[in-house]
Structures are given as C-alpha cells and as structure tokens.
C-alpha cells in the first residue's frame, strides 16, 4: 500500500498546487512600498506551494551546443539503442574530426541520467559521448520481464557492443561494480569491443573500506526487512501497473534525510530570493531541485540484489560475484587501463572503496593504473562542478588520450 498511499496524497494535493500556480495578484506601483513587498512575498509563498511535488519523467538534457576548440558546435541527442529498461543515448556533434568514444554509465539509484548533465557536457568538449538512460520501472510493462544486477551488466555489455571496438567506459557511483564486472567478462572472453580504458568514479567496489552511513543502513537490517518494508506495487494507472518496485520517492526521502538541514536552508533561501525579486539566484536553486525532485522507480530485484550482493555480501571485493553462472574475475583485465577517482569529503562512497579496484585488477601492469584523489570535494563534486571541470576532468581526458 506504500505506493498507493503516496499516490493518494499526491492526487489530493494536486488541486492546491494548480490553484497556487494560477493565482493572480494585482501589480502595485513601486511607490506603494509596503503593498509591493506584500505582493512579492505572497507570490513567493504561492510559488513555493506550487513546487511542492515530484516529477516522474526524465528532464531534458538540454545540451544544445558545446565548445570544441575555438567554436561552439551544435549538439543533438539521439537514441542509438532502445531496450525495455534503458536506452543508449548518443550526443552527436557536427564536427569532422574523429574523437574518442566514451560510454558514461549512469547510476540506477532513484534519479534519472540527467543528474550527470554536467559530466556529459564537459566530456563532450573532447569526446564522442554516449550515456545509459535508464527507464522509470513504473513505465515498463510486466511483459518485459525482470531487471536485476546481472541484467544491468548485460545491458552495459550490449551498449559497449553497439558503440563498437575501441571505446572507453566511465562509470559514476553505484554502477562501478557492474561496469567492472562487464569489462572483466569481456576481457576474459577476449571480446573485440572490450573498452580501451575504464574510469570508475566514487563507486562501492569494496564497501568494507571506510563504511559510510549508506553502508551502515544497508547492513542495519536483514534482507527480508527491505523486501517487506520499502518495496511496493506500481498502481494500475501506469504502464508498469503491478510491477514490484523500490519507489523513487522513498530513495529521495532517504537522500534528503542525510542532509535535511541543508535542504531546509536552501528552500528558505529560495523563498527569500523570490520575495526579494532576485530571480537569477532563485533560478539556480530551482534548477537544482527540478532535477533533484525528478525520481524514478527501481525494479524490486535490482534494488534487493544491490543491497544483498553489493552492500551486505560485498561479492565483487570478496571474489564471489557471479554473472550468468560464471565467477567474475577482474584479474582477467589485462589491456583495459584503469583510472579510479575519489572525493576526500565523500560521505556516500568513502575513501578506499573505489581504489580497491586496483587490487582486484591485479594483472594490469603499473603504467595502466592510476588513482586520483580530489581532497576538497564531496560525492557530487567528483563528477559535477568546478573541481570536476578544472581538476578531475583533465586527468580523465589524459587517461583516455593515452589509450588512443
């Protein structure tokens, strides 16, 4: 009943949000002072009320152009491969020069791939970029079947095959485990499309290293608790009606609870900026939360298997991770260069958890391994923002270029 309760509450609040959006107040001449101030504050309050909702649809990437060399180049987004639980998106540029092809593997953790908009935009300067665009599970009909951790690995391999030989892979956060597994399987099979380089950024390769609150939560209760308490059925009104999912709104609540005071402070600032007519400052906060409040549901099997296999049993680090009945062996990786990136202030994936990939990929020669620690960033700063653009990205770009 969890999903149904949420949907009922959302339906009840919807008319109030619509009323707040459509409410109109007369303009007061600026010399009326107190009346003008009152109007701005009332309008700000109504806008805050109208924004009290979640979106369950992917926002647009809205990357229309990128600076390549000394000119701005138009960018178009197209679907290179369409599968039931995810699409392979390609960002095409109108240039004559061939650039390294990079697959960005986005996390499947309650938000859409557009959370990596900044990552993609920066990479586009020097690369041909693809991204895994995961579908909201509530929109996938039951006939499409299941989608678990190993299915994620299958999708990554299929996407790499579609891009073709000579590509590179960059995984952010949660899918570092699946990306590493995919490259290990392809390496062992001597697959012609095995990537030339693999960049793992802030991912839980070995959660026994410096456990965080996320790790503690995953291990605080038995697996049966997660199966019974946070899994719910999609309401019949949606294409995936009846599918058992971990709702995105539950994951968002968990994320916000970790930094609730910061979110409260940001919304207080938003109200004050709106009331003061400081639209540019208000727009920055609104843009962030438009993205942050866009959520997607995960299939039950993917969520439960992630808790079980990645966080509770730590299978990859212990050498126990299997794929389609075979043991995944990262030591089979001999030609794919490895770069790991961690943030010194990351409270989601702490120091050492991603760097552990180097010990697992023990067959790689030293010149094919590199670790980068960005001491002054938290989790999101690893792949977004000024430190990513100015300090981390050059390291990623050089690793890819070295393998070309």
C-alpha positions as CSV (number, residue, x, y, z in Angstrom):
1,X,0.0,0.0,0.0
2,X,3.0,2.3,0.2
3,X,2.8,3.4,-3.4
4,X,-1.0,3.8,-3.3
5,X,-0.8,5.9,-0.2
6,X,1.8,8.2,-1.8
7,X,-0.3,8.5,-5.0
8,X,-3.5,9.3,-3.0
9,X,-1.7,12.1,-1.1
10,X,-0.3,13.5,-4.3
11,X,-3.7,13.4,-6.0
12,X,-5.2,15.2,-3.0
13,X,-2.5,18.0,-3.1
14,X,-2.6,18.5,-6.9
15,X,-5.6,20.9,-7.0
16,X,-3.9,23.1,-4.4
17,X,-0.7,23.2,-6.4
18,X,-2.7,24.1,-9.5
19,X,-4.6,26.8,-7.6
20,X,-1.3,28.3,-6.4
21,X,0.1,28.3,-10.0
22,X,-2.9,30.1,-11.4
23,X,-3.5,32.6,-8.6
24,X,-3.1,36.2,-9.8
25,X,-2.5,39.3,-7.7
26,X,-2.7,42.9,-8.9
27,X,0.5,44.8,-9.7
28,X,1.2,47.6,-7.3
29,X,3.1,50.7,-8.3
30,X,6.6,50.6,-6.7
31,X,5.9,53.7,-4.7
32,X,3.3,51.9,-2.8
33,X,6.2,50.2,-1.0
34,X,4.6,48.0,1.6
35,X,1.9,46.7,-0.9
36,X,4.6,45.8,-3.4
37,X,6.6,44.0,-0.8
38,X,3.5,42.2,0.4
39,X,2.6,41.1,-3.1
40,X,6.1,39.7,-3.8
41,X,6.0,37.7,-0.5
42,X,2.6,36.3,-1.2
43,X,3.6,35.4,-4.8
44,X,6.8,33.8,-3.4
45,X,4.8,31.7,-1.0
46,X,2.4,30.6,-3.8
47,X,5.3,29.6,-6.0
48,X,6.8,27.6,-3.1
49,X,3.5,25.8,-2.7
50,X,3.2,25.1,-6.5
51,X,6.6,23.5,-6.4
52,X,5.6,21.0,-3.7
53,X,5.7,18.0,-6.0
54,X,7.9,15.3,-7.5
55,X,8.3,14.6,-11.2
56,X,8.5,11.0,-12.5
57,X,9.6,11.9,-16.0
58,X,13.1,12.4,-17.2
59,X,14.0,16.1,-17.6
60,X,15.7,17.1,-20.9
61,X,19.5,17.0,-21.1
62,X,19.2,20.4,-22.8
63,X,22.7,20.3,-24.2
64,X,22.3,22.3,-27.4
65,X,25.9,23.2,-28.0
66,X,29.4,22.7,-26.7
67,X,32.7,24.5,-27.1
68,X,35.1,22.5,-29.3
69,X,38.4,24.2,-29.9
70,X,37.6,27.8,-30.7
71,X,34.0,27.5,-31.8
72,X,30.6,26.5,-30.5
73,X,29.3,23.3,-32.1
74,X,25.6,22.2,-32.2
75,X,24.7,19.1,-30.2
76,X,21.8,16.7,-30.9
77,X,20.6,13.8,-28.8
78,X,19.6,10.6,-30.5
79,X,18.7,7.0,-29.4
80,X,21.4,4.6,-30.5
81,X,19.8,1.5,-29.0
82,X,16.4,1.1,-27.4
83,X,15.9,-1.7,-24.9
84,X,13.0,-2.2,-22.4
85,X,14.7,-1.0,-19.3
86,X,17.1,1.5,-20.8
87,X,18.3,3.3,-23.9
88,X,21.7,4.1,-25.2
89,X,21.7,7.8,-25.9
90,X,24.3,9.4,-28.2
91,X,25.2,13.1,-28.2
92,X,26.1,13.9,-31.8
93,X,28.2,16.9,-32.8
94,X,28.7,18.5,-36.2
95,X,32.5,18.1,-36.5
96,X,34.8,16.5,-39.0
97,X,37.5,15.3,-36.5
98,X,37.1,11.8,-35.0
99,X,37.1,11.9,-31.2
100,X,37.4,9.0,-28.6
101,X,34.1,7.3,-27.9
102,X,33.1,7.2,-24.3
103,X,30.2,5.4,-22.6
104,X,29.0,7.1,-19.4
105,X,27.4,4.5,-17.2
106,X,24.8,6.4,-15.1
107,X,23.7,5.1,-11.7
108,X,20.3,3.5,-11.2
109,X,19.5,4.9,-7.8
110,X,16.3,6.9,-7.9
111,X,17.3,9.7,-10.2
112,X,17.5,10.0,-14.0
113,X,20.7,10.0,-16.0
114,X,20.3,13.8,-16.4
115,X,21.9,14.1,-13.0
116,X,25.1,13.6,-15.0
117,X,24.3,16.5,-17.4
118,X,27.4,18.4,-16.2
119,X,29.6,15.3,-16.6
120,X,28.4,14.8,-20.2
121,X,28.7,18.5,-21.1
122,X,32.3,18.6,-20.0
123,X,33.2,15.3,-21.7
124,X,31.7,16.5,-25.0
125,X,34.5,19.0,-25.5
126,X,36.9,16.3,-26.5
127,X,34.9,13.1,-26.9
128,X,32.0,11.4,-28.7
129,X,29.7,10.7,-25.7
130,X,27.1,8.1,-25.0
131,X,25.1,7.5,-21.8
132,X,23.0,4.8,-20.3
133,X,19.5,6.3,-20.0
134,X,17.6,4.1,-17.6
135,X,13.8,3.9,-17.8
136,X,11.5,4.5,-14.9
137,X,10.5,1.0,-13.8
138,X,6.8,2.0,-13.3
139,X,6.7,2.6,-17.1
140,X,7.9,-0.8,-18.1
141,X,5.1,-3.4,-18.7
142,X,5.3,-6.6,-16.8
143,X,5.7,-8.5,-20.1
144,X,9.3,-7.0,-20.4
145,X,10.3,-9.4,-17.5
146,X,12.8,-8.8,-14.7
147,X,15.8,-6.5,-14.4
148,X,18.3,-7.3,-11.8
149,X,22.0,-6.7,-11.1
150,X,23.2,-9.2,-13.7
151,X,20.8,-7.7,-16.3
152,X,22.4,-4.4,-15.7
153,X,25.8,-6.0,-16.6
154,X,24.2,-7.4,-19.7
155,X,22.9,-4.0,-20.8
156,X,26.4,-2.5,-20.3
157,X,28.0,-5.1,-22.4
158,X,25.3,-4.7,-25.1
159,X,25.7,-0.9,-25.1
160,X,29.5,-1.3,-25.5
161,X,29.0,-3.7,-28.4
162,X,26.7,-1.1,-30.0
163,X,29.3,1.6,-29.7
164,X,31.9,-0.8,-31.2
165,X,35.6,-1.7,-30.7
166,X,38.0,1.0,-29.4
167,X,35.6,2.7,-26.9
168,X,36.1,3.8,-23.3
169,X,33.8,3.5,-20.3
170,X,33.3,5.9,-17.4
171,X,31.1,4.7,-14.5
172,X,29.7,7.0,-11.8
173,X,28.8,5.9,-8.3
174,X,26.8,2.7,-7.9
175,X,27.4,1.1,-11.3
176,X,31.2,1.0,-10.8
177,X,30.6,-2.6,-9.7
178,X,28.6,-3.6,-12.8
179,X,31.0,-1.7,-15.1
180,X,34.0,-3.5,-13.6
181,X,32.2,-6.8,-13.9
182,X,31.2,-6.2,-17.5
183,X,34.8,-5.3,-18.5
184,X,36.1,-8.4,-16.7
185,X,33.7,-10.7,-18.5
186,X,34.5,-9.1,-21.9
187,X,38.2,-9.3,-21.2
188,X,38.1,-13.0,-20.2
189,X,36.1,-13.7,-23.4
190,X,38.6,-11.6,-25.5
191,X,35.6,-9.7,-26.8
192,X,36.7,-7.4,-29.7
193,X,34.7,-4.5,-28.2
194,X,36.4,-4.6,-24.8
195,X,37.0,-0.9,-23.8
196,X,40.4,0.6,-24.0
197,X,40.1,2.3,-20.7
198,X,37.8,2.2,-17.7
199,X,37.2,5.1,-15.3
200,X,35.5,4.3,-12.0
201,X,34.3,7.4,-10.1
202,X,33.1,7.3,-6.4
203,X,31.7,3.8,-6.6
204,X,31.3,1.0,-3.9
205,X,33.7,-1.6,-5.3
206,X,34.7,-2.6,-1.8
207,X,32.2,-1.4,0.9
208,X,34.3,-2.8,3.7
209,X,36.7,0.1,3.2
210,X,35.7,3.1,5.5
211,X,32.0,2.2,5.7
212,X,29.6,5.2,5.4
213,X,26.1,5.9,6.7
214,X,24.8,4.4,3.4
215,X,26.7,1.1,4.1
216,X,25.6,1.1,7.7
217,X,21.9,1.5,6.6
218,X,22.2,-1.4,4.1
219,X,23.6,-3.7,6.8
220,X,21.4,-2.5,9.7
221,X,18.5,-4.8,8.8
222,X,18.1,-8.3,7.3
223,X,17.3,-8.5,3.6
224,X,13.8,-9.6,4.4
225,X,13.1,-6.2,6.0
226,X,13.9,-4.3,2.8
227,X,11.7,-6.7,0.8
228,X,8.7,-6.2,3.0
229,X,9.1,-2.5,4.1
230,X,10.2,-0.5,1.1
231,X,9.0,-2.5,-1.9
232,X,5.6,-1.7,-3.3
233,X,3.5,-2.5,-6.4
234,X,3.0,0.2,-9.1
235,X,-0.6,1.5,-9.3
236,X,-2.7,0.1,-12.2
237,X,-2.9,3.5,-13.9
238,X,0.8,3.3,-15.1
239,X,2.2,1.1,-17.9
240,X,4.1,-1.0,-15.4
241,X,1.0,-1.5,-13.2
242,X,1.5,-4.4,-10.8
243,X,5.3,-4.4,-11.1
244,X,7.1,-4.6,-7.7
245,X,9.4,-1.6,-7.3
246,X,11.5,0.3,-4.9
247,X,9.8,3.7,-5.4
248,X,12.0,6.7,-6.3
249,X,10.2,8.9,-3.7
250,X,11.4,6.5,-0.9
251,X,15.0,6.9,-2.2
252,X,14.7,10.6,-2.4
253,X,13.4,10.8,1.2
254,X,16.5,8.7,2.3
255,X,18.9,11.0,0.4
256,X,17.3,14.2,1.9
257,X,17.3,12.8,5.4
258,X,21.1,12.6,5.2
259,X,21.3,16.4,4.8
260,X,17.9,17.7,5.8
261,X,19.1,20.9,7.4
262,X,20.9,21.9,4.1
263,X,17.7,21.3,2.1
264,X,15.6,23.4,4.5
265,X,18.2,26.2,4.3
266,X,18.1,26.1,0.5
267,X,14.4,26.4,0.4
268,X,14.4,29.2,2.9
269,X,16.9,31.0,0.6
270,X,14.7,30.3,-2.4
271,X,11.7,31.9,-0.7
272,X,13.7,35.0,0.3
273,X,15.2,35.3,-3.2
274,X,11.7,35.1,-4.8
275,X,10.3,37.6,-2.3
276,X,13.2,40.0,-3.0
277,X,12.9,39.7,-6.7
278,X,16.4,38.2,-7.0
279,X,15.4,35.9,-9.9
280,X,18.9,34.8,-11.0
281,X,19.8,33.5,-7.6
282,X,16.4,31.9,-7.3
283,X,16.7,30.2,-10.7
284,X,19.9,28.4,-9.7
285,X,18.2,26.8,-6.7
286,X,15.1,26.0,-8.7
287,X,17.1,24.3,-11.5
288,X,18.9,22.1,-9.0
289,X,15.7,21.0,-7.3
290,X,13.8,20.5,-10.6
291,X,16.5,17.8,-11.3
292,X,16.7,16.5,-7.7
293,X,13.0,16.1,-7.4
294,X,12.7,14.1,-10.7
295,X,12.7,10.5,-9.5
296,X,12.4,7.0,-11.0
297,X,11.5,3.7,-9.5
298,X,13.8,0.7,-9.4
299,X,12.7,-2.9,-10.0
300,X,12.4,-4.9,-6.8
301,X,15.0,-7.4,-8.0
302,X,17.6,-4.7,-8.8
303,X,17.2,-2.9,-5.5
304,X,17.2,-6.1,-3.4
305,X,20.1,-7.7,-5.2
306,X,22.1,-4.5,-4.9
307,X,21.6,-4.4,-1.1
308,X,22.4,-8.1,-0.9
309,X,25.2,-8.6,-3.4
310,X,27.0,-5.2,-3.3
311,X,26.4,-3.9,0.3
312,X,25.7,-6.9,2.5
313,X,27.8,-9.7,0.9
314,X,30.3,-7.4,-0.9
315,X,30.7,-10.1,-3.5
316,X,32.9,-8.4,-6.0
317,X,35.6,-7.5,-3.5
318,X,35.5,-11.0,-2.0
319,X,35.8,-12.7,-5.4
320,X,32.3,-14.2,-5.2
321,X,30.4,-12.1,-7.8
322,X,28.9,-14.3,-10.5
323,X,27.4,-13.4,-13.9
324,X,25.2,-15.9,-15.7
325,X,26.6,-18.7,-13.6
326,X,30.3,-17.9,-14.0
327,X,32.6,-16.3,-11.5
328,X,33.6,-12.8,-12.4
329,X,37.4,-12.5,-12.4
330,X,38.7,-8.9,-12.5
331,X,42.3,-10.2,-12.9
332,X,41.3,-11.2,-16.4
333,X,41.6,-7.5,-17.3
334,X,45.0,-7.1,-18.9
335,X,44.6,-4.4,-21.6
336,X,42.0,-2.0,-20.3
337,X,43.6,0.9,-18.5
338,X,42.1,1.7,-15.1
339,X,41.5,5.1,-13.5
340,X,39.8,5.4,-10.2
341,X,38.6,8.8,-8.8
342,X,37.6,9.5,-5.2
343,X,36.5,12.6,-3.3
344,X,38.1,13.4,0.1
345,X,34.8,14.6,1.5
346,X,32.6,11.9,0.0
347,X,30.1,10.7,2.7
348,X,28.3,8.3,0.3
349,X,31.2,6.4,-1.1
350,X,34.2,6.9,1.2
351,X,38.0,6.8,0.6
352,X,39.3,3.4,-0.5
353,X,36.0,1.9,-1.7
354,X,36.7,2.7,-5.4
355,X,40.5,2.5,-5.2
356,X,40.0,-1.2,-4.2
357,X,39.5,-1.9,-7.9
358,X,43.3,-1.7,-8.3
359,X,43.9,-4.7,-6.1
360,X,41.2,-6.7,-7.9
361,X,42.7,-5.8,-11.3
362,X,46.0,-7.3,-10.3
363,X,47.0,-8.4,-13.8
364,X,47.2,-4.8,-15.1
365,X,50.7,-3.5,-15.4
366,X,51.5,-0.4,-13.3
367,X,51.5,2.0,-16.2
368,X,47.9,1.1,-17.0
369,X,46.7,2.0,-13.5
370,X,46.1,5.4,-12.0
371,X,44.2,6.7,-8.9
372,X,43.1,10.3,-8.4
373,X,42.1,11.7,-5.0
374,X,40.3,15.1,-5.1
375,X,40.7,16.1,-1.5
376,X,38.3,19.0,-1.4
377,X,35.1,17.6,-2.9
378,X,32.1,15.5,-1.7
379,X,30.3,12.9,-3.7
380,X,28.6,15.1,-6.3
381,X,31.7,17.2,-6.7
382,X,33.6,14.2,-8.1
383,X,31.5,14.4,-11.4
384,X,29.9,17.8,-11.4
385,X,31.0,21.4,-10.7
386,X,34.2,23.4,-10.9
387,X,36.6,20.8,-9.4
388,X,35.3,18.2,-11.8
389,X,35.8,20.6,-14.8
390,X,39.1,22.1,-13.8
391,X,41.0,19.3,-11.9
392,X,39.4,15.9,-12.3
393,X,38.4,16.0,-16.0
394,X,41.9,16.7,-17.2
395,X,43.0,13.5,-15.5
396,X,40.2,11.6,-17.2
397,X,40.9,13.1,-20.6
398,X,44.6,12.3,-20.4
399,X,43.9,8.7,-19.4
400,X,41.6,8.2,-22.4
401,X,44.0,10.0,-24.7
402,X,46.9,7.8,-23.6
403,X,44.9,4.7,-24.6
404,X,44.1,6.1,-28.1
